[in-house]
Amino acid sequence: MTPDPEIPTTPPLDPAAERFLLALLDEPAPSSYEEPAALLWRERAAELNLDVTTDRIGTSFATSGRGAGPIFAIVGHLDEIGLVITRIDPKGFCRVTSIGGWDPVVLPGQRIRVLGTPAGGIVHGSISRTAVHALDASQRSQAPKVDDLWLDIGASSAEEARTMVQVGDAAVIDASPQRVGGADSTRLMSRSIDNRVGAFIALEVARIAAEKGLAAEVVAIGSVGEEIGMGGATVAVYGVQPERTCVVDVTTPGDTPGASDLGDLALGKGPILSRGATLTGRVVDELIAAAEAAELPHQLRAKGLRTATDADQTIKAGTGMATCLVSVPARYLHTAVEQVDLRDIRSSIDVIVAWIEQVASTTGKSTA
């Protein structure tokens, strides 16, 4: 039996890359309001001397090796889940609805950042509900709904609130990234790990492909709208027309209480490579073969119906796009305390680069 590849113990990311990742995670940018994160991503891409463009709906592209060989699209979505203000009541409280899929149980009592009016800038406040002392027994036993919650931004009236925010302003939980664990821990906790991590990986792959001079055109894509329908990636790959598409996202592992039915998938054991579902078998096989040949840590997962990622749509774009999926294991998705291991991010980058290098060395530009 072949032993598992060793997980690297050296610092997973170089300091400049890690600083960029932390800044990207901290930028508030829910679906349909992605521009702050997209701008940061494009600025980083320009610093790396990649060819930077955008499309009409806000998806960002960073290309290395244009025209050098087969085209690879590496897709990570920049949007996160959030809230949007639907109404401001006479006392200045802001009613909200969801952007993307929330478990409302995690929302009450959270601090929030609202992407307010230009005059107000970022507005701070809290997500609140009726205090527990004022709830009857029946109300206490029921999980809250988003419609039961409101934002308290410290305003005393609707007029005062409207100097800071307006209907249609978006909000995210105010939770900045931080390391968790001991002094040498590689664990990172933050909101928006789903899926700024994927967009970060895509950009790193393009950077490394350029540095290595790979005989391939690598298009990193920071897509929009994944959490509300996956339209950004679909449009993006249709425009790029890649020979192969790799979607990079996060996924729940089986290493927390209550998740044992997900098997032995865990943080720190490398990216999770999916087989089945809405994926192209021969491309998945290439990816796995490259990881094995390079002795890179990785895990396998079977999906029978769909992946619940952009891969479900990219494979159907246009006349069809050959698609594979690389997932970084991440705990507590769609909360303010999503947790990831930086070693898995590093391994994900390495696996994708090894795949591109192997395919590019054995094929020319084709319509495979």
matplotlib code that plots the C-alpha trace (Angstrom):
import matplotlib.pyplot as plt

x = [0.0, 1.4, 1.8, 0.0, 2.1, 3.7, 2.1, 4.7, 5.7, 7.3, 5.3, 2.6, 2.4, 5.0, 4.5, 3.2, 0.7, -0.6, -1.0, -3.0, -5.2, -5.9, -6.8, -9.1, -10.9, -11.5, -13.1, -16.9, -18.2, -21.5, -23.1, -24.0, -21.7, -18.4, -16.5, -14.5, -13.0, -12.8, -10.8, -8.3, -8.0, -7.3, -4.8, -2.9, -3.0, -1.6, 1.2, 2.0, 2.2, -0.7, -3.0, -6.1, -9.6, -13.2, -16.5, -19.8, -21.2, -18.1, -16.2, -12.4, -9.7, -6.0, -4.1, -0.6, 1.0, -1.5, -1.3, 1.4, -0.6, -3.8, -6.2, -6.9, -9.6, -9.1, -12.4, -12.9, -15.9, -15.3, -18.7, -19.8, -23.2, -24.6, -27.7, -29.4, -31.5, -35.2, -36.8, -35.9, -38.5, -39.5, -37.1, -34.1, -34.0, -33.1, -35.0, -33.1, -33.3, -30.6, -28.1, -27.3, -28.0, -27.9, -28.7, -30.5, -29.4, -25.9, -27.0, -28.5, -25.9, -23.4, -21.6, -22.1, -20.5, -22.9, -21.6, -23.4, -23.9, -20.8, -21.1, -21.5, -18.9, -18.7, -21.4, -21.1, -23.9, -25.4, -27.8, -30.5, -33.8, -36.1, -34.2, -34.6, -36.2, -39.1, -39.7, -42.3, -41.5, -42.8, -40.7, -37.6, -38.0, -38.1, -35.2, -35.3, -36.0, -34.2, -37.5, -37.5, -34.1, -33.0, -29.9, -29.3, -26.8, -27.2, -29.7, -32.6, -34.9, -35.4, -34.1, -30.8, -30.5, -30.9, -27.8, -25.8, -27.6, -30.4, -32.6, -30.5, -27.3, -25.6, -24.1, -21.7, -20.8, -17.9, -15.4, -11.9, -9.5, -7.3, -5.1, -6.4, -4.5, -1.0, 1.9, 2.8, -0.7, -1.6, -5.4, -7.2, -10.6, -12.7, -15.9, -15.8, -13.4, -16.2, -14.9, -12.2, -9.8, -10.8, -10.2, -6.9, -5.8, -6.8, -4.6, -1.6, -1.9, -1.7, 1.3, 3.2, 2.4, 3.9, 7.0, 7.6, 7.0, 4.5, 3.4, -0.2, -2.5, -3.8, -6.8, -7.5, -11.2, -12.6, -16.3, -19.4, -22.7, -22.0, -24.0, -27.1, -27.1, -23.6, -24.1, -20.8, -18.6, -21.0, -20.6, -16.9, -15.9, -18.2, -16.2, -12.8, -13.5, -10.9, -9.8, -10.1, -11.8, -10.9, -13.4, -11.9, -14.2, -14.4, -16.3, -17.3, -15.0, -16.0, -13.8, -16.2, -19.0, -22.0, -20.3, -19.0, -21.2, -18.9, -16.2, -12.6, -12.2, -10.3, -8.4, -4.7, -4.8, -4.8, -7.4, -10.5, -10.8, -14.3, -15.3, -18.7, -21.6, -21.3, -17.6, -15.7, -14.2, -11.1, -10.1, -10.7, -8.4, -5.7, -5.9, -5.6, -2.8, -0.9, -1.3, -0.1, 2.8, 4.0, 3.3, 1.1, -1.4, -5.0, -8.3, -11.0, -14.8, -17.6, -20.6, -23.7, -26.0, -24.3, -21.4, -23.2, -20.4, -19.7, -18.8, -22.5, -22.8, -19.5, -19.7, -23.0, -21.7, -22.0, -21.4, -20.0, -16.7, -14.6, -14.6, -12.9, -13.3, -10.7, -12.2, -10.4, -11.7, -13.3, -15.3, -18.4, -19.3, -21.8, -20.9, -18.6, -16.1, -15.3, -12.0, -9.3, -5.8, -3.2, -1.4, -4.5, -4.5, -0.8, -1.4, -4.4, -2.2, 0.5, -1.9, -3.4, 0.0, 1.2, -1.9, -1.4, 2.3, 1.7, -1.1, 0.8, 3.9, 2.0, -0.5, -0.5, -3.2, -6.3, -10.0, -9.8]
y = [0.0, 3.4, 5.7, 9.0, 11.9, 14.0, 17.3, 20.1, 21.6, 24.7, 27.9, 27.2, 30.7, 33.3, 36.5, 38.7, 36.0, 35.5, 39.3, 39.5, 36.5, 38.1, 41.4, 39.6, 37.7, 41.0, 42.9, 43.0, 41.8, 39.8, 38.5, 41.4, 43.7, 42.0, 45.0, 45.8, 42.3, 42.2, 45.5, 44.1, 40.9, 42.8, 45.1, 42.1, 40.5, 43.7, 43.7, 40.2, 41.4, 39.3, 40.4, 41.8, 42.2, 42.2, 41.3, 43.2, 41.6, 42.2, 38.9, 39.5, 37.7, 37.4, 35.7, 34.3, 32.8, 34.1, 32.0, 29.8, 26.5, 24.9, 27.2, 26.4, 28.3, 28.3, 29.6, 30.8, 32.9, 36.2, 36.7, 35.7, 35.4, 38.5, 40.6, 43.4, 46.2, 46.0, 48.6, 51.3, 51.7, 55.0, 54.3, 53.8, 50.0, 48.3, 45.2, 42.8, 39.7, 37.1, 37.3, 33.6, 30.7, 31.5, 29.4, 32.2, 30.7, 32.0, 35.6, 37.2, 39.0, 39.3, 42.6, 43.7, 46.0, 47.7, 48.9, 52.3, 55.4, 57.2, 59.8, 57.2, 54.7, 51.4, 51.5, 49.4, 47.9, 44.6, 42.0, 41.9, 40.3, 40.6, 40.1, 36.6, 38.1, 39.4, 36.1, 33.6, 29.9, 29.1, 31.9, 30.8, 27.2, 28.3, 29.1, 32.7, 33.6, 36.3, 38.2, 38.3, 40.1, 43.7, 45.8, 48.3, 50.9, 53.3, 55.6, 57.2, 57.8, 56.8, 60.2, 59.7, 56.1, 57.3, 59.6, 56.4, 53.7, 53.2, 50.4, 48.1, 48.5, 45.2, 44.0, 41.2, 39.9, 41.9, 39.1, 39.6, 36.7, 35.4, 32.4, 29.7, 27.1, 27.2, 29.4, 27.3, 26.7, 26.8, 27.1, 30.3, 31.4, 34.0, 34.8, 34.7, 31.8, 30.5, 31.3, 34.0, 31.0, 29.7, 33.1, 33.4, 29.9, 30.7, 33.8, 32.0, 29.3, 31.9, 33.6, 30.3, 29.2, 32.5, 32.1, 28.6, 29.6, 26.7, 26.1, 26.9, 29.9, 30.0, 32.2, 32.9, 33.9, 35.7, 35.1, 36.8, 35.5, 31.9, 32.2, 33.3, 31.1, 30.6, 32.9, 34.6, 31.5, 30.3, 33.5, 33.7, 30.3, 30.7, 33.8, 32.2, 29.0, 27.0, 23.4, 22.6, 24.3, 23.7, 25.1, 25.8, 26.0, 24.9, 21.9, 20.5, 17.8, 14.9, 15.8, 17.7, 16.5, 15.4, 15.2, 11.7, 10.6, 12.6, 10.0, 10.7, 13.9, 16.3, 19.6, 19.3, 16.3, 18.2, 19.2, 17.1, 16.0, 15.0, 12.3, 11.8, 14.3, 17.2, 16.6, 15.4, 12.0, 12.1, 15.6, 14.4, 11.4, 13.8, 15.8, 12.8, 11.3, 14.6, 14.7, 11.1, 11.6, 14.6, 12.8, 15.7, 15.2, 14.9, 13.3, 11.8, 12.3, 10.8, 13.0, 11.4, 14.3, 17.7, 19.4, 22.6, 24.7, 26.6, 23.3, 22.4, 25.3, 25.6, 22.1, 23.2, 26.6, 27.1, 23.8, 22.3, 22.8, 20.0, 20.6, 19.3, 20.4, 21.0, 21.7, 23.0, 21.4, 24.1, 23.8, 25.7, 27.0, 30.0, 31.3, 34.0, 31.3, 29.3, 27.5, 26.3, 25.0, 27.0, 23.8, 22.6, 25.9, 25.4, 21.8, 22.8, 25.3, 22.7, 20.0, 22.4, 23.6, 20.0, 19.1, 22.1, 21.3, 17.6, 18.3, 21.1, 19.0, 16.2, 18.1, 21.0, 23.6, 21.6, 21.3, 18.4]
z = [0.0, -1.0, 2.0, 2.0, 0.6, 3.3, 4.2, 4.0, 7.3, 5.9, 5.9, 3.3, 1.7, 1.1, 3.2, 0.3, -0.8, 2.7, 3.3, 0.1, 1.2, 4.5, 2.9, 0.4, 3.1, 5.0, 2.1, 2.3, -1.0, -1.0, -4.3, -6.6, -4.5, -5.4, -6.7, -3.5, -3.5, -7.3, -7.4, -4.8, -6.8, -10.0, -8.3, -7.1, -10.6, -12.1, -9.6, -10.7, -14.3, -15.5, -18.2, -16.4, -17.8, -16.7, -18.4, -18.5, -15.3, -13.1, -13.3, -13.3, -15.4, -15.0, -17.8, -18.1, -21.2, -23.6, -26.8, -25.4, -25.5, -24.4, -22.5, -18.8, -16.9, -13.1, -11.5, -8.0, -7.0, -5.3, -3.8, -0.3, 1.4, 3.1, 3.9, 2.1, 3.6, 2.5, 4.7, 7.3, 10.0, 11.7, 14.6, 12.3, 12.5, 9.2, 8.1, 5.9, 3.6, 2.8, 0.0, -0.5, 1.9, 5.6, 8.7, 10.6, 13.9, 13.5, 12.9, 16.1, 18.1, 15.3, 14.6, 11.0, 8.4, 6.0, 2.7, 3.2, 1.2, -0.1, 2.6, 5.3, 4.0, 6.0, 8.7, 11.8, 13.8, 15.0, 13.9, 16.6, 17.6, 20.5, 23.8, 25.2, 28.4, 26.3, 24.4, 25.6, 25.9, 22.4, 20.8, 22.7, 21.4, 17.7, 15.5, 14.3, 10.7, 8.8, 8.7, 12.5, 12.6, 12.0, 11.9, 14.6, 13.3, 16.2, 14.5, 16.5, 13.5, 9.8, 8.8, 10.7, 9.4, 5.8, 6.2, 6.6, 4.7, 2.2, 0.9, -1.2, 0.8, 1.6, 4.8, 6.0, 9.4, 10.9, 11.4, 10.3, 9.6, 12.4, 13.1, 15.5, 17.3, 18.8, 17.8, 14.8, 13.7, 10.0, 10.7, 9.6, 10.7, 8.9, 7.1, 3.3, 3.1, 0.9, -1.6, -1.6, -1.0, -4.5, -6.1, -4.3, -5.5, -9.1, -9.1, -7.5, -10.1, -12.9, -11.1, -10.8, -14.4, -15.6, -13.4, -14.6, -18.2, -18.7, -22.3, -21.5, -21.4, -17.8, -17.1, -13.5, -13.0, -10.0, -10.8, -9.5, -8.3, -7.3, -4.1, -6.0, -9.0, -10.4, -13.5, -13.4, -14.0, -16.7, -18.7, -18.0, -19.4, -22.4, -23.2, -22.6, -24.4, -22.5, -23.4, -19.7, -16.7, -13.1, -10.5, -7.1, -4.1, -0.5, 0.9, 4.3, 5.6, 7.9, 10.9, 13.1, 15.5, 13.5, 10.2, 10.3, 7.4, 5.2, 5.8, 6.7, 4.6, 6.9, 7.2, 6.7, 4.3, 1.1, -1.5, -2.1, -5.7, -6.7, -9.1, -10.7, -10.7, -13.1, -13.9, -16.9, -16.1, -18.3, -16.9, -13.3, -14.1, -15.4, -12.2, -10.0, -12.0, -11.8, -8.0, -7.6, -10.0, -8.0, -4.7, -3.5, -0.7, -1.9, -0.9, -3.1, -2.9, -4.9, -5.9, -7.5, -8.4, -8.3, -6.7, -5.5, -7.0, -10.2, -11.8, -12.1, -14.6, -16.3, -17.7, -19.5, -20.8, -24.5, -26.3, -23.1, -21.1, -19.9, -16.1, -12.9, -9.3, -6.6, -3.2, -0.1, 3.1, 5.2, 8.4, 9.4, 6.0, 5.7, 9.1, 10.5, 11.7, 8.6, 9.2, 6.7, 6.9, 4.9, 4.0, 2.1, 0.2, -0.7, -1.8, -3.9, -5.8, -6.2, -7.5, -10.1, -11.3, -11.6, -13.6, -16.0, -16.4, -17.1, -19.7, -21.3, -21.7, -23.5, -25.7, -27.9, -28.3, -29.2, -28.9, -26.4]

ax = plt.figure().add_subplot(projection="3d")
ax.plot(x, y, z, "-o")
ax.set_aspect("equal")
plt.show()
